[in-house]
Amino acid sequence: MGAAGIPASEGREPPRGAVRPSGLLDELGMASVVTDTEGRIVLWSPQAEELFGYTAQEALGQYAAHLMIHEQHVHLVAKLFADVMETGQSWAGAFPVRHKDGGTKLVEFRNMRLLDDRGDVYALGLCADQETVRRLDRDVALSTRMVSQSPIGLAVLDTELRYVSVNPALEQMNGVPAAEHVGRKIGEVLPHLDVTAFETAALEVMRTGTPLVDQHTVGHTPADPDNEHAWSVSLYRLEDANATVLGVASSVLDVTEHHRATVAAEAARRRLALVADASARIGTTLDLDRTARELAGVAVPELADVAAVDLLEAVVQGRPSTLRPAEPAVMRPLAVEAAGVPEALRAADPPGQVAHYAPERLVTECVRTGRPVLVSRVGPGDLARISRSPEAAVLLGRAGVHSYLAVPLIARGEVLGALDLKRVGNPEPFGEDDLLLARELAARAAVQIDNARWYQDARNTALTLQRSLLPSHPSVTGGLEVASRYQPAGATAEVGGDWFDVIPLDGGKTALVVGDVMGSGINAAATMGRLRTATNTLASLDLDPARLLEHLDRITQDLDHSIATCVYAVHDPRLGQCRIANAGHLPPVRLRAGRPPELLELPTGAPLGVGGVAFSTTTVDLGPGDRLVLYTDGLVETRQHPLDERLDALLDLLDCPDCPLEEACDLLLRTLHQPDNSDDVALLIARVQTPEH
């Protein structure tokens, strides 16, 4: 690099010709006057001509004191001149001078004795307008004090980005004496800062001349090596009067407090967003396993890199549980989530399996005491208490687990289990803010988990009751081959009251029944059981289907205002017919060889329990090979599709006359019944057998 700050190539010749003076000399307008030993002017500079008003021709040969000084000061100046010439000691001072135009101004003088190569003596006088000198003095003094007293760190770097000077404020910020800055690059003075971006920016500022304002950076300096600080840095290019680039100036303002407040505000915003996200995502169903997975999914990766949800096995079974100090915890891991940490996944307790957690495990301590357990910085000895086995501890150590947090899941005053959190990729240890957030998530999730486990218990009870009430029928009866299915509702609702029945009658006839009690839960299942019993009793009387529904209607009205829909059909193989009555139910489907599937056009009738509405019986042909499909609305109804569209889909799926009945049942349920459907399904398919001869 060139000495003047201009990049120079090797071998380039120095610039020729006159070089412009610095800006400071231009500002001073320094005049030079040389006199002989008698005080006659022998040299007169252009600046002297400008300062005093006399041309060189007018001044040369004149006595300087008579030309330049007021008469009242001539004797004093003559004495001072004689002292300088005799002693060789310089003299400086200010005198009022006479301008050619008659005006007077104060001029600063500096006189010194000169000797040439022959030993001749001369006097040199340097002169400048005192007002200009004072102004520059003030400017320099002001600039110096502004730099030295500024609370903002200031630095000048040369074209190689080496420190030229720093002010006390920057010296204090960096924690390095000013003398140790000079001549060194930033990275050499502050090795713990990433200066790549800064140096790139500084070079760009020097190249373009476009300042860089308020560029934020963070890092550590010797002034406070244990805490991260933030600075606002501005850069601008420095040039001399000839527009030669001298380097770059930098101003540095410590904005650590503002940075920390911003970071804290952003962290608070993210915590609120995470809590809001948790409220929306956790407890979308009343399925226990899914609720646990939702909690783990919310925690990763915003709060932790690895999250596990463990419940006490007694809680899952609906029993209270308390742990003695040295007692292991019988737990059921329900969910584990990890963000790109396969070792941590392999180290986790397998979800769904009952496990015994040792008394010394931290998660056991958490559920035993009902209090959080926080290990901000995990050491080698901590891994044994975090993991389930020595092998798992090795995996967690290999994964880089460095911080651990377990918070209890507490609902209605009962400890249900724990949320287990680990950090790997996130370099920050768990802190108090993380603990508060984890407790908030755990509190919200615990209520949902408690609801889910009580719902699941009630659902299992209702499902057990309902399954016990549903029939087990032979695959062939009364000339009919029969297949059936019952599909409980999805986890978002309780068990419903759907039922089917196959009832052998006298004379080789068979009654086929499909019904749906409105409502859900144990009450609906119990009502369904009573209606099924009544239907079986009435069917044995060989009543006309319409008369049978009338009796069921009166019975239903007495069952706590229950409402139900039902289709009752009686197949007579001798006549090749089927008599059908409908009580507010969806129409059955008939399949006949060589014809497309059809919805039977039956009078819909009113649901059972409404009362006062007559039912009618419709007779349809049903010959060998023909099929009759009865179903409840849970098979076809959804909130997203029109019913006609869903019924058309049902007919399309049934357009396979050679499909075995069992396969047809599975196909319909697999294709039409949505996993999260809020209604259960009863399905019955009967095919008329060909008579044996």
N, C-alpha and C positions, 0 to 999 in steps of 0.2 A: 504494500500500500504506500502511496506517496506521502511525503512528510506533511504536505498541506492538507491531507485528508482526501485527495483525489486518487482513485485507483490508478496505478501506473503499471504498464507492462515492462517486463525486463528489457533493458537495452534502450528504452525510450530516452531521447535527448531532453535536457531540461528546457523549459520555455525560454525563448529569446525576447529581447526588447524590454521596454519599461514595464515595471510591475506597479500596479496601483497601490497607494498607501493603505494602511488599515483605516477602518472607519473612525477609530479614536483620534488619530492625527487629523483626519478631515474635520472632525468636530471641533478640535482645538484651534485649528488655523494657526499653528505655531509659526512665528516669524523668526528669522535668523539675521543677526546684524554682527558684522565683524569690523573692529576698529584697530588702528595701529596704536602704538604706545602713547601717542599724543591725543588719542580720542577721535581721530578723523576716520570717517566711514570708508572702508575699503571693499566691503562686500554687502550687498543689499538684496534680500530674497524677495520673490514675488509676494509672499505672505506679508512681508514688512511693508511693501507698497500698499497692500490692501488695508493693513492695520493703521498706518500713519498717513496715508494719502499721497505720499511723495513717490515719484518714479525713481528708478535707479540713477538716471542722469541727474536728477535734482538732488539726490541724497549723497552720492559718492563724492568724497573729498570734504564734506561738511563735518563740523564738529557735532558729534551725536547728541551731546547734552544740549547744545543750542537749538538743534533741529527738533528734538523729541521731547525735551523736558521744559516745564514751566520755569520762568526766571527765578521764582522764589525757591526752587529746589536745585538750581544749578550747582551751587557751592557744595551742597550735601552730596549730590551725585558725583561731583568731581573728586571729593574725598574718598567716597566708597570705591570709585574706579581706581584711584591711586593705590588703595589698600589691596585690591585684588591683584593689580599688576605687580605690587611689591612682594606680597606674601604668597601669592598663588592660591589662596583660599577663595573658594566660590562664595558668592553673595546672592541672596534672593530676597525679593520684596516687591511691593506694589507702589507705583507712583502715578499721579495724574499726568497724562501726556497730552500734547497739543496736536490735534489733527490739522491737516493742511486747510481744511474748510473752516477752521476757527473753533471747532468744537473740542471738548475735553472728555477724555474717558480714562478710567483706571486700567492700568496694564500691569500684569504680573511679569516681573523680570527675573531672570536667572543669569548671572554673569560669571564667567570663568576665564582663566588665562590659558592661551594656546601657544604652543611652540611649533615651528616648522622644522624641516630637516636641516636648515642652516643655523638654527638657534635663534631665529628672529621671534620676537614676542608679539602676540596679538591678543585681543580681547574678544570673546564670543558672548553675545547677548541673545538669549532666547526669550521671546516676548509673546504673550497671549492675552487676549481680552479677559480682564478679571471676572466679568460677569459670566463669560462662557466657562472659565475654569471652575468657578464656584458651582455653576449648574452641573457640570460633569462630576465635581466632587460629591455634590448631593446625590446625584443619580447613582454613582458608584457605591457611596455609603448606604443609600437606601437599598440597592440591589443586594449588597453584602449582608445587610441585616435581615432583609426579607428571606434570603436563602438560609442564613444561620438560625433565624428565629422561627422559621415556618414550621408549623406542626405537621405539614405534609412532607413526606420524604422526597428529596430531590437528588437526581444523579445526572451526570453527564458521561456518556460513553463515546469512545472514538469510533472510527469507521470499522474497526475490528471487534467492536462491542466489548472493549475493555474499559473498566472504570477510569475516568479522568478525575472526577471529584464526586463526593457525596456530602450532603449536609448532615448536621447532628441528628435530625429527626430520623433519617434513613439509617444512620449509624446505629441508633437505638432500636429501630424496628428489626434490623438484621442481627443485632447482637454481635457485631464485628467492628473493631476500630476502623476509622476512616482510612488510616494509613495502610491497613491490610486489604482495602478494596482496590486502591490505585494500581493500575497495570494488570489487574486480574479480571477474568471473565466472570459472569454472574454464577455459572455453575461451579466455578472454582471457589468462590466465596460462600455460596449457599448450595452445598452438594445434595441436600435433601429436597430441593425443589426441582420439578420438571420444567426446565427452561427452554425446551425445544420450541414450543409454540411461541414463547416470548421472543426468542432470537429470530424466528422466522418473521414475526410481525415487525420487529425492529428493522430488519434488513429491507422489508417491504416499504416501511416508512421512509427510510433513507433513499430507496430507489425512486419512489413516486413523489415524495414530499407531502403525501396526504396524512394528516395526523390520525392517530388511533386514540380514541377517547373512551375512558371508563371500561376497560377490559378487565374482567374479574378473573382472579386466580386464587387457588388455595394451596396450602402446604405448611411445612414446618421450617423454622429458622432457629439458629442457636439462641436467639433471644428467649424463646419459649419452646424448647424442643418437644415437650410432652403434649402440647395442645396444638390442634390445627387452627391456623389463622387464615383470614381471607383479606385480599387487597384489591383495590381498584387502581388500575395502572393506566396512565395516559402517556403517549409518546409523540414527539414532534421532532422534525429534522432541524439541525443546527447548520447555519451557513454563515460565511463571513461576508464582507462588503463586496467581494468579487463573485458571490454566489458559489463559492467553493464549499462542498459538503464537508463539515468538520466532524460530524457524528450525529448522535441522537440524544435528546434530553428526555428524562423520564420523571414523572411525578407519581408518587405511590401514596395511597391513602388507606390506612387500616380500617376495613369495614367488617371486622370480625363480629362485632355485636349484631350489626344488621344482618350479616350472613347467618349467624346462629338463630336469630329471630325468624328469618325467612325459612330456614331449614325446619325449625320447630313448627312454624305455621303450616308448612307443607306436610310435615309428619302428622300434625293434627288433622289436616284435611284428608290425608290418606286414611287415618284411623277412622274418621267419620264415614268416609266412603266405604271402608271395609265393613264397618258395623251395618251400614245401610245395605251393602251387598249381602251380608250374612242374613239380615232380616228377610231379604227377598229369596235367598237361595236355600236356607236351612228350613226344613219342615214343610217342603212342598207336598209331601205325602205323609201318611201315617205309617210308613214302612220303617222299621227300626234300623235295618242295615243301611237303607238309602239315606236316612237322616244322618247317620254317622258318617257316611261317605261325603255328604254335603258339607258337614262341619270340617272334615279334613281337607276337602277341596277349597274351602274358603280360606283356610289358614295358609295354604301353600299356593304361590310363593310369597305372598305379601307379608306374612308374619314370620314364616319359618320355611326352611328348605325340606324338612321332613316333619310330617304330622301323623299321629296315630290316635285313634279313639278306642279306649278300652272300657268295658262295663263290668261291674261285679256280676258273677254268674248268678248269685242269689237274686239280684235285681232283675236280671233277664227273666228268671223264673217267677218273678212276682213276690219274692220274699224279702223281708228286711235283712240287712247284713251289717254287722259291726266286727271290727278286727281287733284282736288283742295285740299288744306290742310285739311279741315274737311270733305271731301267727302269719303264715303266708296268705296271700290273697288269691282266691280262685276267680280268675278273670276270663272274660270272653272278648278278645280283640275283634272289633267290628270293622275297622277301616284303617288303612294306612295309605298315605300319599307322599310322594317324593318327587322333587324337581331335579331330574338328571343326576340322581345319586343311586345307582344300582346297588352298590355295596350296602347302603342303608336299608334298602328294600329287603335284601337278603337277610339282614340282621334283625328285621322286625319279627314280632310274633305273628304267625300266620292268622289272618282274619278268619273268623268262623269257628275256630277250634278252642275248646276250653283249655286254659293253661294255668299253671300254678306259679305265681310271682313270689319270689323269695322275699322274706321280711325286710332284708336290707336294701332291696331295690328302691330307688327314689320314687317311682310311680306308686309302689306299695305304701310308702310313707305318706304320699299325697292323699291317697284314698283313705288311709287309716286315720289321719289327723284332720282331713278336710281342709288343709291349707296348702297354698302353692309351694313348690320347691323350685328354687332358682339357683343355677350354677352358671354365673356369668362367663367364667373362663374354665373350660373343662380341662382338667389335667389327666395324666395317664391313670392315676388312681380312681378317678371319677367314672371312667368308662365301665368298670366292673359293676358299679351300682346302677348304671343307666341301662346296660344291655341285659339280655336274658341268659347269656352264657359266655364263657371265655372266648369261644369262636366268634360270637356276635360282637364282643368287645374289640377283637382284632379288626373285624370288618368296619366298625364305626371309626376306629382310629385310622384305618386306611382311607376311609371316605373323607376324613378331615373334620369330624364333628368337633366344634370348639366352644359351643354354648348350648345350654340345656334349660328347658323350662317345662314344668308339669303343673297344670291347674286342675282342681277338682271340678267335676260336673255335679252340681248340687241343685236339686229341685224339690220344692216344698219341704225344705229342711233335711232332706235325705241325700247322702252321697251316693251317686249312681255309678261313678267311675272317674276317669281322668282324660284330659286332653294332653298328649305328650308331644313336645315340640323340640326340634333340634335345628341348629344352624350349621351350614357347611359353606356354601358359596357366598352367602351374605357375610361380609367381614366383621360387621358390628356385633358385639355381644348383646344378649338380651339385657334390657334395662328396665327401669321402673315403668316407663311409658309402655313398653311391650307387655309387661306384666298386667297393667291395667287393661290393655286391649284384649289380652288373652282371657282375662277374667270376664270381661264383657261378652266376648264370643261364647265362652263356656256357659255363662249364665243364660244367655238366650237359647243356646242349643240344648241345654239341660232340660228346659221346659218342653221343648219339642220332642226330645228323646223320651222324656217321661210320658208325654201324651202318646207317643208311638208305642211304647211298651205296654201301657194300659189298654190302648186300642187293640194291639195285637193279641193280648190276652183275651179280651172280650170277643174279638173276631174268631180266635181259635175255638172258644167255647161255642159261639153261634154256629161255626162251620161244622164242629163235631156234632152238634145237635141236628143240624140240617142234613148232614150226610147220613146220620142214623135214621132219619125219617124218609129218605129217598129209597125207592124199591131196588131190589136186585132181581131182575127178571131173566127168564131163560131166553136164549137167542132166537128160539123158534117156539111159537105158541099159536094155536088156532089157525094154522095155515099161513101165518105171517112170520117172516124173518125180521127181527127187530134189533136195532142198534140205538144206543142213547149216550148222551154225555151231559154232565153238569160241570159248569165252569164258574167258580166263585168270582165275585167282583174284584177289580184291582184294589191296590192298597189305599186308594183315596177314599173309599167308602166301606161301610160295614157289609156283612153278608146279607144278601137279599132273601126273598121268599119265593123264588122260582122252583117249580117242581114238575115232574112228569110221572106218568104211571102207565103200566101195561096190565090190564085186568082180564084174566080169562073168564068167559061167560058160558052159560049152558048152550048147547047146540053147536059147539065149535066156534062160537063168536068170540071176538076180542074187543074190549074197550081200550081206546088210546086217549090219554089225557095229557095236556100241557097247560100249566097255569102260572100266574105271577101275582103274588101278594104285594100290593104297594107298600113301600116302606122298607126298612132294613133292620138288621140286628136280630137279637134273640126273639123279640116280639113277633117280627115278621116270620121267622122260622117256626115259631110255635103255632102261629095262625095257619101257616102252610100245612103243618102236621095235622091240625084239626080238620082242615078242608079235605086233605087227602084221605083221612079216615072216613069222613062223611061220604066222599065220592065213592070209595070202595064199598061202603054199606049200601048206598043207593044203587050202585051199578048191579049189585047182586039181585035186585028186584026186577031187572030187565026193563027199566023204564025207558020211554022215548027220550032221546037226548035233550029235547027242549024241556020236558017235564023234570028231568034230573037237574038241569040248570036252575029251574024255578025253585026247587027245594034247596039247592046250594045258596041261592040268593037270599032266602029267608034265614038260613043258618049264618051266613056272613053278616047280615044286619045285626045279629046278636053278639058278634065278636068285637065288641068295643069299637064300633063304627069302622071296621076294616073294609077295604076295597080290594077286589081282585079281578083279574081277567082270566078267562079260561076257554079252551076249545075242548069239546067232548065229542069223540067219534066212536061209532060201533061198526066193526067190520063183520059182514056175514059172508063167509066163503061160498055157501050154497047158492046165494043170489048174485054173487059177484058185485056186491054193492057196499057202500059205506054211508051210514046216516050220521050227519054232523050238525052240531049246534055250537054257536059262537056267542060268548059273553064279553064283548068289547075287546077281543083279542085280534092279533094280526092273522090274516087268512093263511091256511095251510097251502102247501105246494103239492100238486099232483104231477107225477111223471109217467108218461105212457109211451110205449115203444113207437118209434117213428114220428113222434110229435114233440114239439118243444115243451119245456117245463111251463106250467101255468099256475097262477094264483087262483084258487077256487073263489068264485063269486058267491059269498055267503052273506046273509043279513048279519051285520056286525053285532047288533044287540048292545045292551048296556052292561057295564061291569057288574060283577056280583057285589051286592051290598048297597046298590043304589035303590033298588026296590021299585015296584009298580010298573015295570017294563016287561012286556011279554017276550019270550024267546021263540024261535022257530027252528024246525029241523029241515035240513036239505039233504036229499039223497043223491049221491054221485056214484057213477060206475067205477069199479076198481077190480080189474081182472088180473089174471096171472101175469107176473112180471111188473105190474104197475107198482109205483111207490107213492107213499104219502109222507110228507115232511111237515112236522109240527115243531114250533120253536117259540121262544120268548123274545121280547123286543131288544133285550141286551145283545142279541146276535147282530142286529142290523142297524139299530139306531145309534147315531153319533151327533155331536153338536156341530160338526163341520160340514155334513152332507145332507141333502134332502132325502127324505125317506124313500121316495120313488126311485131315486138313483141307487140307493142301497138295496132295495128289493130287486132291481134289475141285475145288480151284481150277484145277488143270491141265485137268481134264475140261471145266470150264465155259468156259475160254478156247478150247478146241479145238472147241467146239460152233458152228462156223461152216464148213459144208461147202463153201461157194463161195470161201472166203478163199484167195488165192494162197499157194503154199508159202513163198516168200521172206518175205511179210508175216507169215505165221503164225510163222516162226522168230523174226522180230524182236519180235513181240508177246509171245511166251513169255519171251524173254530180258529184254525191257524190264519186264515185269510181275512175273515170278517171281524173277529172279536179283537178290539184294541187292548193292548196290555194294561193301559191305565183306565179302562172303561169303568165307570162308576155303577155299573149294573151287572148282575150275574146272568148266566145263560142256562136255559134248559133246552135240550135238542133231542128229538125223537124221530127216527126214520124207520118206516115199516115197508117191507116189500112182500107182495102177494106171491106165495109159492105156487108152482105148477102142480096140480093134483096128480097123485100117483095112481096109475091104473093097474 
